[in-house]
């Protein structure tokens, strides 16, 4: 098993904002995201919108990475790195 597969076995609970935080976010079709608890808002691109919707449905990093690998033609290591960076930025924006 390569290193990216080992890292992707991490559950979302160790990386993602909590399901309570994610479920309170108002997300528009255009990618505008508003957190009513903190008052923060930000915009995500189309890929960020896909990822945010996945986070709302799927709590496991490995499953999210598999879905994104199937949907996007990119190096799996790049996908994993981008997901981790996105989630880190999301946590900063929603205070989670």
Secondary structure, DSSP 8 states (H G I E B T S, - for coil): --HHHHHHTSBGGGTS--HHHHHHEEE-TTSEEEETTT--EEE--HHHHHHHHHHHH--BHHHHHHHHHHHS-S-HHHHHHHHHHHHHHHHHHHT-
